[in-house]
Each structure stands twice: as structure tokens, then as C-alpha cells.
Amino acid sequence: MAMNMSVLAQALPDYKASTFNMTTFDPGISPKSLRGLDEAQAQLWLKTVNAMGIAPQQTMLDAFELYYQLLEAGNAQMNLTRLTSPEEFWFKHMLDALLLYPKLPKAGLALDLGSGGGVPLFPLAQVSAPLHWHSIESTQKKATFLQTSAAALGVPVQVFAMRAEDAGRDAGMREQYDVVTARAVASLPVLLELATPLLKPGGCALFLKGPGVQQELEQAQTALAELNCKVKHRETHTIPVLDSKSVVLCIQKLANTPKIYPRKPGIPAKKPL
């Protein structure tokens, strides 16, 4: 079935990322703006986001609500996410994605790799307007969803329907990005080969990982050395309400990626470094 969310997009306001004021907390925010959460959960979400350096405002929450509706509409037509309850949306999708915000550069070119349903892409694009965002998604139907959603949300995201291995060998994309983000894309050795060729030397890849990241790090030692990278930061966070663990991994690129990487499509996953 063809993706068609134009009716939904036209029926709701066009919220622009550039209208957000991230320096003051809007005292007029209603906890009811966080659909599906009770008042205590909503207040906890707002306080947690504020502690990250993001001052929640009503326009931001309205945009997140619009994205929630777009995600529900898209999920009815294709498999975008298994996490659909209000608690999962606000805490495991939105709050989890925003954990990366403090690590983002203040300006430059950002890439979200394997964006799928749009997390962490859309939450981050909404609160980091000085950054210019690109997205790589290999599944055409999901790429179409991302393009439709970006237009509805008013965020200037450019979506590329292509494989990361091909992007990493494209002269217009290789080593062009100040930051690359990813969540739930691949194991760390594979993800490093897909992401780091797109990073500028000195740039950082920001990955959201689960509590099993230590084993992935042990398996990724060869990839880190071969791809001229190092682990710069590692932070473990407890996601409120859901009581789950999320790890923010910051990988810094120290020098140019050897020209042999990334290997041909499919090879990084079949034969990880």
C-alpha cells in the first residue's frame, strides 16, 4: 500500500524547528501535552529533558505529538517500530534520542544512519536547528515515510534512499559529516565500518546502545584500530518509568579512513572486522 499521510499532515499545524526557544522553560506547558502519560510521568519527562539542557516549550511538545501521530499512521502500513505505547514513545523513543543532544556539535553537517522510523533523527533535528541533518535509509518505503514526515514537521532533513556502504564510497558524502548518529542499526564492529567513513577526521559518531555494549566493545577492538577511531565517551543512563538502561557511546575519528573501507554492500555484516 502506498504511503499517503497528506490528510494528516494538512490537518495539523506546521511546526518549524527554527521557532523553538531552547533557553527558557515555558511555565504554561500542560502535562496533558504528553499524550498518554499521567501527570507525574509527564512532569518527570519534562524535568529530565530540562536537565539535558533542553528547555521544553509548548511548540516543541506539539511537534513531538505530530510526530507521534505520523509514526502511528506509518506503523499501520509498515513495520517502523514495535514500541507504540505512550510510555514507550515518550521515554524510549523521544527521551532516549535526546540523550545524544548534549554531545552534538553546535553547528555543521549531521547524518543519521539507518533512520528507520525516524529515531533519533526527528527528536534531534527538532532541537538542534543550527545543525543541517541528512538521513540514510536503505529501505525505500521507510525513506518515503521519512521524507513525508520531515515535510510535515517542517524540519529540513535530506533523506537518501541508499545503503551506507555505497554512501561511504560516494565522493560527495565520504568524510563530509561532523557527527553521525545511529540507534539499533547493527553490532558495533559492523556499525563502525558503516559510519566512520562518512565522518570527517576529528568528528564523532554517537551511538545509542543497550546494556550489552561491553561485549560489543570487546569485539570491536580490531575495527577501532583498523578504522582509526577511539572510544571518547561512554555514559550509561537509566530511562525513567521503563527502568531500562541506555548507553551513549561517542566514537572519535582520529584520521582518514583507509580507502578499502567500507567494503562492498553486505560484506561488513557477513564478515565483521
Backbone bond lengths (Angstrom), bond angles and torsions (degrees), N, CA, C in turn:
res aa  C-N    CA-C-N  psi(-1)  N-CA   C-N-CA  omega(-1)  CA-C   N-CA-C  phi
1 M - - - 1.459 - - 1.519 110.12 -
2 A 1.311 117.57 133.50 1.465 121.17 -177.34 1.519 110.32 -70.58
3 M 1.321 116.55 142.69 1.446 121.87 177.84 1.519 109.79 -72.41
4 N 1.334 117.09 123.43 1.461 121.40 177.77 1.505 108.85 -143.63
5 M 1.334 116.93 100.84 1.452 121.71 179.11 1.519 110.96 -118.74
6 S 1.354 117.02 21.52 1.454 120.13 -175.55 1.519 112.09 -64.06
7 V 1.347 116.98 -34.96 1.460 119.71 179.77 1.520 110.77 -64.30
8 L 1.342 115.91 -45.45 1.451 120.54 177.82 1.516 110.80 -62.35
9 A 1.331 117.35 -44.83 1.460 121.00 -177.85 1.524 111.26 -63.76
10 Q 1.342 117.90 -37.89 1.457 120.87 -177.95 1.520 111.73 -75.20
11 A 1.337 116.79 -25.15 1.455 119.85 -175.47 1.521 112.84 -81.45
12 L 1.322 117.10 -12.11 1.448 121.44 -177.23 1.524 110.59 -116.56
13 P 1.342 117.91 153.74 1.470 120.47 -178.60 1.519 111.89 -61.62
14 D 1.304 115.71 157.31 1.461 122.74 179.26 1.522 108.09 -95.73
15 Y 1.339 117.07 98.37 1.455 121.22 -175.83 1.520 110.17 -89.07
16 K 1.315 116.75 125.47 1.461 122.43 -175.99 1.524 110.26 -99.62
17 A 1.324 116.89 133.27 1.455 119.97 177.91 1.517 111.10 -60.22
18 S 1.318 117.32 -32.43 1.461 120.75 -175.94 1.522 113.19 -69.26
19 T 1.353 118.04 -12.67 1.461 119.89 -178.87 1.523 112.11 -86.45
20 F 1.345 117.62 -6.97 1.452 119.61 -175.96 1.528 110.82 -74.57
21 N 1.324 116.56 137.61 1.453 122.73 173.18 1.514 107.32 -108.90
22 M 1.320 116.96 108.00 1.458 120.67 -172.68 1.526 112.78 -92.70
23 T 1.342 118.12 14.92 1.456 119.30 -174.81 1.510 113.23 -106.63
24 T 1.319 118.99 -13.23 1.457 121.11 -178.86 1.519 109.97 -132.75
25 F 1.323 115.04 147.23 1.458 121.32 177.82 1.519 108.25 -88.50
26 D 1.314 116.69 126.45 1.455 121.84 -178.99 1.525 109.10 -77.09
27 P 1.349 118.33 109.34 1.468 119.75 -177.11 1.522 112.72 -70.92
28 G 1.335 116.85 -12.27 1.455 120.20 -178.17 1.519 114.29 -88.70
29 I 1.335 117.57 4.22 1.463 120.39 -179.34 1.522 110.07 -64.35
30 S 1.296 116.05 133.16 1.455 121.03 175.70 1.525 109.19 -96.87
31 P 1.336 117.84 131.96 1.469 119.73 175.92 1.526 112.07 -56.51
32 K 1.327 116.89 -23.06 1.462 120.12 179.46 1.525 111.70 -68.03
33 S 1.347 117.42 -12.68 1.459 120.82 177.89 1.524 111.57 -65.98
34 L 1.321 116.49 -23.20 1.460 120.73 178.52 1.523 107.23 -93.41
35 R 1.309 115.34 84.08 1.469 122.32 -171.50 1.522 112.23 -53.67
36 G 1.326 114.89 130.43 1.452 121.02 175.11 1.507 114.94 92.84
37 L 1.355 118.42 -13.71 1.461 121.22 178.84 1.522 109.80 -93.52
38 D 1.336 116.71 146.76 1.455 118.33 171.68 1.526 108.56 -78.23
39 E 1.321 116.54 172.97 1.464 119.48 -172.64 1.520 112.11 -62.33
40 A 1.324 117.33 -39.88 1.466 119.47 -179.51 1.527 111.03 -65.41
41 Q 1.316 117.62 -41.70 1.466 121.16 178.40 1.527 110.75 -64.54
42 A 1.331 116.50 -42.10 1.463 120.52 -179.57 1.517 111.40 -63.80
43 Q 1.338 116.46 -43.39 1.465 119.64 179.22 1.523 110.82 -64.62
44 L 1.321 117.34 -38.20 1.467 121.05 177.66 1.521 110.22 -64.01
45 W 1.342 117.42 -42.78 1.467 121.34 178.54 1.527 110.41 -60.45
46 L 1.325 117.10 -46.87 1.464 121.47 -178.49 1.524 111.63 -62.79
47 K 1.316 116.87 -43.15 1.470 120.45 -179.27 1.532 110.95 -67.85
48 T 1.330 117.06 -37.46 1.462 120.35 179.75 1.523 110.96 -66.34
49 V 1.329 116.61 -43.22 1.463 120.83 178.04 1.527 110.69 -64.27
50 N 1.323 116.42 -41.11 1.461 120.59 179.29 1.529 110.88 -61.32
51 A 1.334 116.27 -36.22 1.466 120.52 179.97 1.522 112.09 -67.89
52 M 1.334 117.69 -18.92 1.462 121.71 176.57 1.528 112.34 -80.57
53 G 1.325 117.02 -5.72 1.457 120.54 -176.40 1.511 113.08 96.18
54 I 1.329 116.91 11.84 1.465 122.14 177.76 1.524 107.56 -109.62
55 A 1.315 117.86 115.22 1.453 121.28 179.45 1.522 109.45 -86.20
56 P 1.338 117.85 106.13 1.470 119.40 -176.17 1.524 112.12 -61.35
57 Q 1.315 115.05 136.89 1.454 121.12 175.90 1.520 108.91 -131.09
58 Q 1.314 116.44 159.99 1.452 120.04 -175.48 1.522 111.90 -61.18
59 T 1.332 117.10 -37.96 1.464 119.67 179.48 1.523 111.77 -62.69
60 M 1.328 116.70 -36.25 1.458 120.85 177.71 1.525 110.35 -65.38
61 L 1.326 116.43 -45.80 1.462 120.14 -179.64 1.518 111.54 -66.21
62 D 1.328 117.29 -35.23 1.464 120.43 176.59 1.527 110.58 -63.61
63 A 1.334 116.46 -39.65 1.466 120.36 178.10 1.522 110.87 -66.69
64 F 1.333 116.78 -40.62 1.465 119.92 177.72 1.526 110.76 -64.59
65 E 1.335 117.47 -37.99 1.461 120.54 176.68 1.524 111.08 -64.12
66 L 1.327 116.74 -40.68 1.463 120.11 176.26 1.530 110.25 -60.96
67 Y 1.318 117.24 -43.03 1.459 120.38 178.10 1.524 110.49 -62.83
68 Y 1.335 117.59 -39.53 1.464 121.59 177.07 1.525 109.63 -56.12
69 Q 1.327 117.48 -45.04 1.459 121.41 -179.39 1.532 111.37 -67.98
70 L 1.316 116.75 -39.57 1.461 119.80 176.67 1.531 111.09 -63.61
71 L 1.326 116.13 -40.15 1.464 120.49 179.75 1.529 110.64 -66.01
72 E 1.319 116.80 -41.43 1.469 120.24 177.19 1.528 110.87 -62.38
73 A 1.337 116.31 -43.84 1.463 120.21 -179.86 1.525 110.88 -64.87
74 G 1.320 117.02 -43.22 1.458 120.95 179.51 1.516 112.14 -67.66
75 N 1.338 116.57 -37.17 1.456 120.90 -177.61 1.528 112.06 -68.78
76 A 1.322 115.71 -21.79 1.461 119.85 177.06 1.519 111.65 -73.40
77 Q 1.333 117.07 -16.45 1.463 121.37 -176.77 1.525 113.56 -111.42
78 M 1.333 116.62 -18.81 1.462 120.45 179.36 1.515 108.36 -155.77
79 N 1.318 117.02 166.83 1.457 121.68 -178.15 1.525 109.98 -85.90
80 L 1.345 116.01 92.60 1.457 120.86 178.75 1.520 112.02 -94.89
81 T 1.347 117.03 -38.26 1.460 120.98 -177.71 1.523 109.66 -159.15
82 R 1.326 115.43 149.42 1.463 120.80 173.39 1.527 110.93 -93.12
83 L 1.327 116.88 -10.59 1.467 121.76 -176.66 1.520 109.14 -97.17
84 T 1.313 117.01 103.67 1.464 119.57 -172.47 1.525 114.20 -126.17
85 S 1.333 119.17 -9.44 1.457 119.66 179.87 1.527 109.29 -70.43
86 P 1.342 118.40 157.83 1.470 119.84 178.79 1.527 112.94 -56.00
87 E 1.331 117.09 -42.41 1.466 119.29 179.54 1.524 110.85 -62.60
88 E 1.324 116.65 -40.63 1.463 120.12 179.32 1.523 111.09 -67.59
89 F 1.334 117.09 -41.01 1.467 119.16 -179.57 1.528 110.73 -63.42
90 W 1.331 116.95 -52.95 1.469 119.85 -172.87 1.521 112.88 -72.78
91 F 1.322 117.34 -37.02 1.461 119.70 -175.54 1.529 113.14 -96.89
92 K 1.335 118.28 -46.27 1.460 119.12 -175.60 1.520 112.23 -84.12
93 H 1.324 118.21 -29.54 1.458 119.97 176.37 1.532 111.37 -90.50
94 M 1.329 116.85 -64.94 1.461 120.26 -170.94 1.528 112.19 -70.93
95 L 1.328 117.01 -52.35 1.459 119.64 -177.83 1.523 111.16 -64.80
96 D 1.318 116.87 -41.37 1.465 121.39 178.68 1.529 110.22 -59.04
97 A 1.330 116.77 -45.09 1.463 120.62 179.80 1.524 111.42 -63.04
98 L 1.324 116.65 -40.96 1.461 121.02 -175.89 1.527 112.75 -69.99
99 L 1.337 117.76 -12.32 1.463 120.02 174.10 1.529 111.19 -58.59
100 L 1.339 116.68 -25.09 1.468 120.21 -178.53 1.526 112.21 -80.41
101 Y 1.321 117.26 -17.42 1.475 120.64 -173.77 1.534 113.63 -53.43
102 P 1.341 119.43 -47.68 1.473 118.37 -177.81 1.521 114.40 -61.87
103 K 1.335 117.79 -18.63 1.467 121.51 -177.84 1.524 113.20 -94.60
104 L 1.332 117.36 -6.35 1.461 119.85 -177.72 1.524 111.34 -72.26
105 P 1.330 118.09 146.79 1.466 119.81 171.49 1.521 109.74 -67.18
106 K 1.305 117.39 158.75 1.464 121.57 -176.92 1.524 112.61 -73.05
107 A 1.322 117.00 -23.94 1.466 121.14 -179.90 1.521 107.84 -156.50
108 G 1.341 115.81 171.29 1.451 120.21 177.92 1.511 111.61 122.22
109 L 1.337 115.30 -158.27 1.459 122.08 -176.23 1.529 108.88 -114.65
110 A 1.331 115.25 125.23 1.464 121.66 -177.37 1.517 110.01 -116.47
111 L 1.323 116.00 149.10 1.462 122.15 178.68 1.510 109.64 -131.29
112 D 1.343 116.35 131.29 1.466 120.92 170.08 1.520 107.32 -103.29
113 L 1.319 116.04 126.21 1.459 122.61 -172.47 1.527 110.15 -100.72
114 G 1.341 116.51 128.28 1.454 120.61 179.94 1.510 111.90 62.57
115 S 1.337 116.38 54.78 1.471 121.71 -167.73 1.520 114.44 -66.36
116 G 1.330 119.14 -26.05 1.464 120.68 176.80 1.522 112.30 58.13
117 G 1.339 116.31 -116.65 1.456 121.62 179.55 1.513 114.66 -84.45
118 G 1.350 117.39 -1.92 1.459 119.41 174.41 1.507 116.31 109.21
119 V 1.334 118.21 15.85 1.465 122.12 177.03 1.528 108.42 -118.44
120 P 1.326 117.97 125.63 1.464 129.84 12.26 1.532 115.28 -91.07
121 L 1.317 118.26 6.91 1.460 122.05 -171.97 1.524 113.46 -52.29
122 F 1.334 118.20 -60.32 1.454 120.19 -171.56 1.527 114.24 -69.80
123 P 1.340 119.65 -42.90 1.463 117.28 175.16 1.529 112.87 -57.26
124 L 1.329 116.99 -42.55 1.462 119.97 -179.29 1.524 111.82 -70.54
125 A 1.327 117.78 -40.66 1.464 120.43 -179.99 1.525 110.93 -63.23
126 Q 1.330 117.41 -30.62 1.462 120.76 -179.39 1.525 112.36 -70.45
127 V 1.324 117.82 -29.61 1.468 119.88 -173.52 1.533 113.18 -110.51
128 S 1.318 117.92 5.21 1.475 120.52 -177.82 1.520 110.20 -131.76
129 A 1.334 115.68 54.28 1.463 121.40 -173.85 1.536 114.60 -53.57
130 P 1.348 121.03 -34.43 1.471 118.44 178.90 1.524 114.35 -63.06
131 L 1.331 117.72 -23.21 1.459 121.20 176.52 1.521 110.49 -80.23
132 H 1.326 116.51 143.91 1.466 122.15 172.96 1.526 107.30 -99.85
133 W 1.338 116.66 124.50 1.460 121.21 -172.07 1.519 112.55 -105.01
134 H 1.333 115.40 135.59 1.449 123.89 168.73 1.535 107.75 -117.38
135 S 1.322 115.81 159.30 1.459 122.04 178.60 1.518 109.15 -136.55
136 I 1.328 115.97 138.94 1.462 121.93 172.44 1.522 108.21 -115.76
137 E 1.314 116.17 123.40 1.465 122.26 177.75 1.523 107.84 -141.11
138 S 1.335 116.90 120.34 1.460 120.78 -172.27 1.526 113.12 -78.37
139 T 1.332 118.23 -22.79 1.465 121.51 -179.70 1.525 109.46 -86.55
140 Q 1.329 117.33 119.41 1.462 121.29 -173.66 1.531 112.47 -59.18
141 K 1.329 118.43 -42.50 1.459 121.01 -178.76 1.528 111.44 -62.54
142 K 1.313 116.44 -39.12 1.459 119.72 177.77 1.526 110.92 -71.13
143 A 1.322 117.09 -37.50 1.469 120.34 176.52 1.522 110.52 -61.64
144 T 1.334 116.95 -39.21 1.468 120.90 177.15 1.524 110.61 -63.99
145 F 1.331 116.79 -41.95 1.465 120.47 176.07 1.525 110.51 -59.13
146 L 1.310 117.00 -44.61 1.470 120.98 -179.51 1.524 111.05 -62.52
147 Q 1.320 117.63 -42.86 1.460 121.06 179.02 1.523 111.14 -63.78
148 T 1.333 117.19 -44.13 1.458 121.91 179.07 1.523 110.87 -62.92
149 S 1.314 116.30 -43.61 1.458 121.15 -178.44 1.523 111.66 -67.93
150 A 1.330 117.06 -40.70 1.464 120.20 178.30 1.519 110.64 -59.93
151 A 1.335 116.80 -42.00 1.465 120.56 178.50 1.523 111.00 -64.31
152 A 1.331 117.28 -43.19 1.464 121.09 -179.50 1.525 111.43 -65.76
153 L 1.330 117.03 -36.95 1.458 121.69 -178.47 1.522 112.82 -81.19
154 G 1.320 116.51 -15.54 1.455 119.75 -179.39 1.510 114.04 74.69
155 V 1.346 116.66 25.65 1.466 119.93 177.25 1.528 108.43 -103.34
156 P 1.318 117.59 132.00 1.474 120.47 -176.06 1.515 112.61 -80.03
157 V 1.323 116.57 69.94 1.464 122.37 179.03 1.523 108.98 -97.83
158 Q 1.326 116.87 130.56 1.456 121.32 175.42 1.521 108.61 -99.51
159 V 1.333 116.21 122.22 1.462 121.98 -174.87 1.530 110.19 -104.48
160 F 1.335 115.90 130.86 1.462 122.15 177.38 1.522 108.53 -112.86
161 A 1.321 117.09 118.95 1.464 121.85 176.49 1.521 107.90 -86.93
162 M 1.316 116.50 88.46 1.455 121.04 -176.49 1.523 109.61 -160.75
163 R 1.309 116.42 167.75 1.461 121.87 176.48 1.520 109.84 -83.15
164 A 1.308 115.22 147.68 1.464 120.29 -179.79 1.527 111.28 -62.71
165 E 1.345 117.48 -34.68 1.473 119.97 179.76 1.531 110.75 -62.35
166 D 1.337 116.40 -38.43 1.466 119.86 178.28 1.523 111.06 -71.11
167 A 1.322 116.70 -38.90 1.465 120.44 178.39 1.524 110.92 -62.27
168 G 1.334 116.11 -39.28 1.457 120.37 -178.19 1.514 113.56 -67.59
169 R 1.333 117.16 -15.61 1.464 121.34 177.69 1.527 112.15 -106.62
170 D 1.322 115.92 1.41 1.460 121.29 178.33 1.532 108.64 -83.56
171 A 1.325 117.30 123.17 1.469 121.08 -175.95 1.517 112.43 -60.03
172 G 1.332 117.14 -27.11 1.460 120.64 -179.83 1.513 114.06 -81.31
173 M 1.358 116.72 -8.75 1.457 120.35 -177.80 1.531 112.60 -122.36
174 R 1.306 116.80 -29.08 1.464 119.88 -177.11 1.529 111.09 -61.69
175 E 1.323 115.93 126.83 1.467 124.40 177.76 1.529 112.57 55.07
176 Q 1.333 115.60 40.11 1.462 120.89 -179.87 1.531 113.18 -108.65
177 Y 1.340 118.54 -9.25 1.465 121.03 -169.38 1.527 112.52 -106.37
178 D 1.330 114.44 138.80 1.465 120.83 177.78 1.522 111.54 -77.68
179 V 1.331 116.65 -28.53 1.456 121.66 179.32 1.527 108.52 -150.28
180 V 1.326 115.58 142.42 1.466 122.18 174.62 1.524 107.28 -125.26
181 T 1.342 116.55 130.08 1.459 121.19 179.05 1.527 109.96 -114.06
182 A 1.332 115.74 155.83 1.475 120.10 177.13 1.513 109.09 -163.19
183 R 1.343 114.84 146.64 1.461 121.61 173.54 1.523 108.56 -142.79
184 A 1.322 116.01 132.39 1.470 122.40 174.72 1.528 112.19 55.54
185 V 1.352 116.38 43.96 1.471 120.75 -179.08 1.518 111.61 -101.25
186 A 1.339 116.82 -49.23 1.470 120.70 -175.96 1.519 108.47 -167.12
187 S 1.326 116.00 170.38 1.458 120.19 173.95 1.529 108.93 -64.27
188 L 1.317 116.27 158.23 1.456 120.39 -172.53 1.537 114.10 -58.50
189 P 1.341 121.48 -44.59 1.469 119.35 178.78 1.531 112.42 -58.41
190 V 1.328 116.78 -39.54 1.466 121.24 178.26 1.523 110.56 -69.93
191 L 1.328 115.72 -45.59 1.458 120.93 -177.38 1.524 111.55 -61.47
192 L 1.311 117.33 -37.97 1.463 120.46 178.85 1.526 111.21 -62.07
193 E 1.321 117.05 -42.28 1.470 119.01 179.64 1.519 111.95 -68.10
194 L 1.334 117.82 -31.08 1.460 120.97 178.93 1.531 112.05 -77.55
195 A 1.321 117.02 -37.51 1.467 120.96 -170.66 1.521 114.20 -90.15
196 T 1.331 117.38 -44.35 1.467 118.30 -169.78 1.528 114.75 -67.41
197 P 1.341 121.34 -29.50 1.463 117.65 174.91 1.532 113.70 -62.17
198 L 1.323 117.28 -19.80 1.468 121.32 -179.67 1.522 112.15 -87.26
199 L 1.321 117.06 -15.69 1.468 122.08 -178.44 1.517 112.42 -81.59
200 K 1.328 115.91 144.12 1.456 120.21 168.03 1.531 108.93 -69.46
201 P 1.320 119.14 148.29 1.464 119.86 170.78 1.532 109.65 -56.98
202 G 1.326 115.91 132.40 1.460 120.72 -175.54 1.517 113.14 94.61
203 G 1.329 117.01 -17.40 1.459 120.82 178.95 1.519 111.81 -77.30
204 C 1.339 115.79 171.76 1.463 120.99 -177.50 1.522 111.25 -125.92
205 A 1.318 114.65 141.69 1.458 121.90 169.80 1.519 107.29 -98.47
206 L 1.333 116.32 131.09 1.459 122.15 -179.73 1.520 108.76 -113.19
207 F 1.322 116.03 114.34 1.454 121.41 -176.95 1.522 109.84 -115.82
208 L 1.325 116.30 138.05 1.458 122.32 171.07 1.521 107.82 -96.84
209 K 1.317 115.52 121.39 1.461 121.21 -177.01 1.523 110.72 -127.99
210 G 1.333 115.56 166.02 1.449 121.34 178.54 1.516 111.92 -92.30
211 P 1.325 116.46 -173.77 1.474 120.35 -176.08 1.526 114.36 -66.57
212 G 1.338 118.21 -12.25 1.459 120.66 178.64 1.517 113.97 -87.04
213 V 1.327 116.39 18.89 1.464 120.26 -173.54 1.534 112.75 -66.42
214 Q 1.339 118.13 -27.37 1.460 119.93 -177.98 1.527 111.09 -60.58
215 Q 1.314 116.36 -42.75 1.465 119.51 178.10 1.521 110.86 -64.74
216 E 1.333 117.00 -39.46 1.463 120.53 177.80 1.527 110.51 -63.18
217 L 1.323 117.06 -39.91 1.465 120.70 179.16 1.533 110.65 -63.39
218 E 1.303 117.24 -40.48 1.462 120.56 178.38 1.525 110.85 -64.04
219 Q 1.331 115.83 -37.42 1.463 120.39 179.94 1.529 111.92 -75.53
220 A 1.336 117.24 -16.31 1.466 121.03 -173.31 1.523 113.66 -97.81
221 Q 1.314 118.63 6.29 1.467 119.68 -175.74 1.528 112.11 -61.77
222 T 1.317 117.38 -40.77 1.463 120.01 178.12 1.519 110.80 -64.94
223 A 1.324 116.80 -43.05 1.462 120.85 -179.27 1.527 110.73 -63.81
224 L 1.319 117.41 -41.84 1.469 120.46 179.23 1.530 110.79 -60.05
225 A 1.317 116.76 -45.16 1.466 120.60 -179.04 1.524 111.22 -68.80
226 E 1.322 116.54 -44.72 1.463 121.24 -176.32 1.524 111.72 -66.53
227 L 1.339 117.15 -31.80 1.470 121.89 -175.73 1.521 112.73 -99.14
228 N 1.327 117.02 8.68 1.474 122.24 176.01 1.523 112.26 60.64
229 C 1.333 115.58 51.84 1.463 121.09 -178.84 1.524 110.63 -130.95
230 K 1.326 115.36 164.78 1.463 120.95 172.73 1.529 109.09 -145.30
231 V 1.333 115.74 156.49 1.461 120.93 174.82 1.533 107.44 -79.03
232 K 1.325 116.53 117.04 1.463 121.29 -178.98 1.522 111.57 -90.99
233 H 1.324 116.82 -44.18 1.465 121.28 179.76 1.519 109.55 -141.26
234 R 1.301 113.77 152.47 1.467 120.81 172.68 1.520 107.06 -146.32
235 E 1.321 116.38 120.79 1.460 121.41 -177.70 1.532 109.26 -129.88
236 T 1.314 116.31 134.34 1.459 121.33 176.18 1.524 109.29 -107.03
237 H 1.321 115.86 129.34 1.460 121.81 -179.12 1.524 109.73 -122.50
238 T 1.318 115.66 144.84 1.458 120.90 171.63 1.519 108.38 -96.91
239 I 1.323 116.32 124.37 1.458 121.45 179.19 1.527 108.39 -81.05
240 P 1.331 118.20 117.89 1.469 120.09 -178.08 1.527 111.93 -60.18
241 V 1.327 114.73 160.17 1.467 124.72 177.90 1.525 110.68 71.78
242 L 1.340 117.08 -54.56 1.460 120.34 -179.38 1.524 112.19 -80.77
243 D 1.346 116.73 -19.13 1.461 122.92 179.61 1.524 111.51 54.98
244 S 1.324 115.86 41.62 1.464 121.04 177.53 1.528 109.10 -108.47
245 K 1.310 115.78 162.35 1.461 121.26 -179.33 1.526 110.13 -104.22
246 S 1.314 115.72 138.99 1.458 121.55 175.30 1.523 108.51 -133.51
247 V 1.315 116.11 134.65 1.461 121.41 -177.51 1.528 109.44 -112.02
248 V 1.324 115.56 127.05 1.462 121.55 173.42 1.520 107.72 -95.25
249 L 1.313 115.29 120.10 1.460 121.55 -178.51 1.520 108.70 -114.18
250 C 1.325 116.24 122.68 1.471 121.60 178.32 1.525 108.34 -109.77
251 I 1.332 115.54 116.19 1.469 122.31 -179.85 1.524 108.88 -108.83
252 Q 1.318 117.14 120.11 1.465 120.63 179.96 1.518 110.64 -96.11
253 K 1.328 114.47 136.56 1.462 120.49 177.29 1.525 108.89 -90.80
254 L 1.316 117.07 123.56 1.456 122.02 -172.86 1.521 113.28 -92.30
255 A 1.333 117.77 -28.13 1.468 121.47 -176.75 1.526 108.61 -157.59
256 N 1.329 115.75 174.45 1.461 120.01 -179.06 1.533 111.33 -57.57
257 T 1.317 115.50 146.96 1.458 121.57 176.61 1.528 109.36 -75.03
258 P 1.333 118.29 132.87 1.474 119.57 175.29 1.529 111.05 -52.78
259 K 1.321 116.58 143.07 1.460 121.79 -172.39 1.524 113.76 -63.66
260 I 1.310 117.61 -19.15 1.466 119.39 -179.06 1.532 112.53 -75.33
261 Y 1.354 116.89 -8.80 1.467 120.88 -179.64 1.520 110.95 -113.17
262 P 1.335 117.94 145.52 1.455 126.42 -2.57 1.530 111.38 -74.51
263 R 1.312 115.21 155.87 1.458 119.79 175.60 1.533 110.61 -75.16
264 K 1.309 117.23 179.89 1.465 121.26 -175.31 1.530 111.17 -60.21
265 P 1.348 117.23 153.93 1.468 120.79 -178.75 1.530 112.89 -50.33
266 G 1.331 114.82 130.68 1.449 121.26 178.58 1.515 114.77 93.82
267 I 1.329 117.52 -26.18 1.467 120.96 -176.47 1.541 111.58 -68.29
268 P 1.346 119.94 -42.94 1.477 118.77 179.42 1.521 113.09 -55.76
269 A 1.345 117.54 -37.92 1.459 119.79 179.71 1.524 112.38 -76.29
270 K 1.340 116.93 -34.55 1.463 120.85 -178.74 1.526 111.80 -76.35
271 K 1.328 115.66 -36.72 1.469 120.79 -177.83 1.529 109.81 -132.42
272 P 1.333 117.63 74.11 1.473 120.51 -178.28 1.516 111.56 -59.86
273 L 1.319 115.80 148.28 1.465 121.05 178.10 1.539 110.17 -63.99
